Amino acid sequence: MTHAAQVDTSTVPADEPQESSRAPISRVMIGVGFLLVVLSYMVNAMDRQVFPPLLPNIRAEYGFSLEQGGLLATNFTLGMALAGLPAGYLLDRFRRKTVLLVSIVIYSLGTMATPLATGFADMTLYRVISGFGEGMQSAAIFAAIGAFFAHRRGLAFGVIGVGYSIGVFIAPLIGVHLMSTHGTWHSPFYLFGTAGLLIAAASLFLVKSGLTEHSAEKVVSTTTYEHMPASAYNRNTIALAVHSVVSGVAIYGFLGLYPTYLVTSLHYTAGQAALSMSFLGFGGMTAVFGGWLGDRINQRSLLIVSLLAVSVISVCIYETQAGVGVQCVFAFLMGAFGLGFIYPNTNSAMQRAVHPGQIGRASGLFVTSYYGPAAFSGLLFAALVDSFGWSRAGLLQVTLLPLLGVGALAFVRTAQFNNAVR
């Protein structure tokens, strides 16, 4: 990532002061700032993924049904979707750092409020508020880093994806351990919320504007864009948005109820389910390789192969009744393709499908399309389980649904991307 110091930081978006009026940002501060961004996204993931492994205990305490639990496990994505397009609009007009800091505070407070819920309604509200902050943060991070690392966008997103995957990996282990130690599921939410507030405070001083407010226009100023549609909402972004919808519903439906499936259907202990869940995050750490690969080969083909892999792995998970060791291997592979390949490459492809000055809107569109329908994916999956059982539900939502995403990707034309060789 040392190429970052060589990028042209002479301009920022039209509504921002000229970059040249700021002190140059050193490689050390680029590294420190980028590290804090990755850490903040890791805490974002921890806030999201600590809930599913604790869901059986939460359901027992409140008396929630499986459908209510499934909705709570994934409805934070509704907040993310509500934040996506407004955040994209703001990011093209105001300071990304401000949006980033405010978003971290919002989702941290929402996380800390979750144990204070008295029932389904206010817990839903706290989860949606947390998701709103997480959606703002996702849009801000990927707009800022996508602009700064314009030529290695996929690799940069992959590194951020590793931070997210580390959060997915450790959150279930820490959450279940703290619950066992303290005798309550509340403590992990307070811990992770506090961690987010501390990172926001550190970022206020250590994440420099030279990193967050960079414009992609000058970085790629030698490229012309006559081959691209003028609108940010074009054939490519719409097709990618449809693919994002399908991927979000399939992957988040799986993530939200995977520990519940292991405990209720395969009779795993809470610790064994948390271990399997952590291997999802371990697999997601392949995002560096997935993002790097997306910078070098046809992203449409890479995404199609990844969706097909998710379908095959889903069959293995829901049909083989595998033991803990084999199930961890399946979870690793699902994390690798679902989190390590599909997520960063869909995100970066969306930004490559628009003019450089429109990446804020592309980032917002990705957040909305990926996380919006995913808000109800857990509820859908739970309803399918009640009607058909775990095996048939997995076949319908996690095996067959990704094939619709393959159909949507058939309409993508990578020759119209802003990084296409002309």
N, C-alpha and C positions, 0 to 999 in steps of 0.2 A: 504493500500500500504506500510505499515511499514516493510513488509518482505524484502523490497529492501535493507535495511542495512545489511541483512544477506547473500546476494549473494556473491559468490566468485568473486572478481575483480582482480585476480592475473594474468590474461593474456588478451591479445588483439589480433586482427588478426596478421598474420605472418609479415606483412609489418610495424607494429607499434612497438614502444618500449614497453618493459614489463610494465604492470600495476603497478607492485610493485615499479617501479622507481618513481611513482607519489605519492604525499601526499594522504593519505586516504580521501575519501569523506564522510563528516558527513551527518547525516540524515537531518539536516537543509538545507544543500546545495543540497542534493538530492531533497528535497521538492521545494526549490527555483528554481532550474534548471528545474524540471519537470513542475512547474507552468509557467515558461517562454516559454517552449516548447508548452504547451497547449494554452497560449495566442497568440503565433505566429501562431498557426494553426487556432485560432479563427479569426485573422485578415486575414489569407488566405481565409477563408470562406466568410468574409465580402467583400473582393475584388471580389470574384466570384459572390456572390448573390446580390450585390447592382445593378447589371446591369439589370436583368429581370424586376423589378418593374419600372425602369426608361425607359425601352425600348419604350413604346408608345410615350414619349416625345422626345427621341432620334430619333425615326423614323420620327416624325413630323418635327424636325429641319433639318434633312438631306434628307428627302424624300425617305427613304429606303422602299423597299417592305417588305411584311411579310416574304418571304423566306430569304431576306438579314438580316432582324432582327433576325429571328430564327437562322441563321448561326452565327451571332455575339454573340447571347446569349450563345452559346455552343462551339464556335470554340476555346476558350481558352484551352479546353481539348486536342486539337491537340498539342499544346505546351507541355502539361503535358505528352502526349504519347511520343512525341519526346524526352523528358527528361528521361523517365522511365528506359529504358534498359541501356543507357550510365551512368546514375546515379547509377544504381545497380552495374555496373562494377566498377565504381570509389569507391563506398562505401565499397566494399570488399578489396580495396587496399590502400585507403587513409583515412585521418581523416574525420570522419562523421561531426564533428563540423564545419570544414571548408566548407564542402558542404552545411551544413545547413545555415550558415551565408551568404554565397554568394547567395544562392537561395532566401532568404528573401529580400535582396537588389534588385535582379533582378525583382521579381514580384511586389515589391513596386514601383519601377521606371516605370514599364510597366503600372501599375494602374494609376499613376500620369500623364502619357503621353496620356491616353485615351481621355480626354477632348480636347487635342490639335489637334486631328485628323481633317483633312480637308475633308475627304470623306470615302467611304467604304474600299478602299485598305489600307490606313495607319491605320485606326481603327482596321482592321483585324490584321495587323502586331502587333500593340500594345497589342491586346488581346492575340495573340499567344505568344508574349514575356512574358507577365504576366503569362500565363499558363505554360511556360517552367520553370520559377522560382518556381511556385507552385508544379509542378511535381517533380523537384529536392528536394524541401523541404519535400514533402510527402514521397518520398523514403528514405531520410535521417532520418526523424523522426521515421518512423516505423521500419527501420533497427536498429537504436540506442535503441529505447525503447523496441523493440522486443527482443533484446539481453539482455538488463539489467533486464527486468522483464520476463525472459524466462518461468517461471512456472506459471505466471499469465498474459500471453500475451494478452488474450482476454479481461480481465478486464482493463488492462492498455490502450489498444486500445479503449476500451469503454469510459474511462475518456477523452482521446484525442478527441473522437467523440463528447463528451458533449461540449468541447470547440468549435469544428466545428459547432455544432448545435446552440450554443449561438450566434455565428457569423451569421448563417443563420436566426436566430430569430430577431436579432436587426438590421441587415443591411438594410432590406427593410424599417423598421420604421424610422431609422435615415436618410436613403437616401431620402425618400419622404418628411420627415420633413425639411431637409436642402434645398431640391429643392423648397419647398413651401416658406421657409423663405427668401432665397436668390434670388428666381426667376430664378434659373438655375440648371440644373442637374450636373454641373461640380463639385461643392464643395464637395460632398461625396467622389469623387475619390481622390481629393487632401488630404482630411482628413485621409482616410484609408491608402493611400500610405505613408503619414508622420508617422502614427502610426506604420507601419511595419518597417520603418527605425529606429525609436526609440527603438523598441523591439530588432532589430538586434544589436544595440549599447549596450543595456543592456545585451544581451546574450553573447556578446564577453567577458564580465567580470564575469558574474554570472552563466553561464552554464558550469560546469566543465567537463574536459575530462573524469573523472572517471564515469560520467553518459553516455556520448556519445560514448566512445571508448571501452565499455565493450564487451567481447567476450562471446557468448553463449556456447562455447565448454566446459569450465570448470563447468559452472552451471549445465550442464546435463551430466557430465563426468561419472556418474555411469550407464548411459544408453548405450546399444549397438545398432547399426544401421544396422545389417545384414538383417533385415526385410524390409529395405528401398531401393528404386532404387538409384544407384550411381549418376545419372545425376540430375541436378536441373530442367531439362525439361523432366518430366516423365508423366505417365498416369494421376496421380492426379493433377499435376500442369497444364497440358494441359486442362483437363476437367474443372478445376476451372477457367482457363483463358477464355474458351468458355462461361462459366457462367458469368464471369466478363464482357465480351463483351455485352452479352444480357442485363445484369442488367444496365450497363452504358448507353446503347442506350435507354432503357425504362425509367429509372429514370431521366436522364439528359434531354431527350426530354420533359418529363413532367415538370421538374423544369424550363427549359428555356422559355416555352411558357405558363405556368400556369397563371401568372398575365395577360397576353394578352388575354387568354381565358376568364378570369373573367370579364375583362373590355369590350371586344368586343362582347362576346356571352351572358353573364349574366348581362351586363350593370352595373357592380360594379363601384364605384368611385375608384380613385387611392389609397385613404386611406383604403378602404375596401379590395382591392386586396392586399395591403401591409400587412394588418392584417392577411389575410388568408395565405399569403406566410410565415409570421412569425410563424404561428402555425405549419408549416412544420418543422421549426427549433426547436420549442418546443417539437414536437414529437421525433425529433432526439436526444433529451436529454436522452431518454431511452437507449442510447448506453451503459451506465454503466451496466444496467441490461442485455442488449443483449450480451455484451462482457462477463460478469460474467457467464451468462447461457451457452455461448459457451465453457467456460472452464470446464463445468461440464456435458454436455450432448453431444450426437452425433451431430457434427456441420453440417454434411450433411443433417440430418433430419431437423435441425433448419433452414437451408437455404431454403430447399424445402418448408417448411410451410410458411416462410416469402415471398417467391416468389408468392405462391398461394394467400396469403393475399393481396399483391400488386395488383394482377389481380382483385380480388373482389372489392377492394376499388376504383380501376379505373372505374369500371362499375358504382359505386355509384356517382363518381364525374361527369362523362360525360353523365349520363343518367337521373339523378334525377332533374336537374335544381334547386338544393338546394339553400335556402336562406343563408345569411351570417353566421349565427350561426351554422347551420348544415354543411355548407361547411368548416368551421374552424375545426369541428370535423373530417371530412374526411381528411383534410390536416394534422391534428395531427397524424392520423393513418398512412397516407402515409409516413410521416416523421419517425414515430416509426419503421415501418417495412423496409422502403427503406434506411434510414440513420442510424437508431439505431440498427438494427439487421443485414441487409444484408452487409452493408459496413464493419464494424469491423470484422465480422466473416469470410467474404471472404478473407480479408487481412490476418488475423491471420491463417486461414486454409492454405493459400498459403505458409506461412512460416513454418507451421508444416508439409507440404508435402515435405520438403527438409531437407538435413543435416544441423545442426546448422551453419556450416561455410559458407553455401550458402544463408543465409537469405537476404543478400544484393541483390543478383540476383532475389530472390523470390519477394522482395519488388519492384524491378524495373519491373518485369514481371506483377505484379498486377497493377501498375500505368499505364503501357502501354496498357494492355488489357482492363482495366476498362475505361480509359479516351480517348484512341485512337479513336475507332468508335464513342464514345459519342460526339466527335467534330462535327460530321455531324448529330447528332440526332435532333437538332433543325431544321435544313434544311429539313430533312426527314419528321418531324412532320408537318412543315409548308406546304410542298408539299402535304402531305396527307389531310391536312385541306382544301387546295384549291381544291383538287379533290373530296373529299367525305364529307367535313364538320367536325366540331369538334367531334361530337359523334362517327362517324365511324373511324376517325383518332385515337381517344383515344382507341377504341376497338382494332384496329390493332397494335398500337405501345406499349400501356401501359397495355393492358389486355392480348392479345394473346402472345406477344413476351416473357414475363417471363416464359411461359410454355415451351419454348425451353430451357431455363435455367434449368428447372426441369429435362428435358431429359439429359442434360449434366451432372448434378450432380449425376445421376444414375450410372455413370462410376467411381465415386470417391470411394476409399477404405480407410476408416479412420484407418483401422488396420495397414496401412503402414505409418501413421503419426509418427513424431518423439516423440510425447507425448503418443503414444499408450502403454497401459499396456501390458508388455510381461510376 
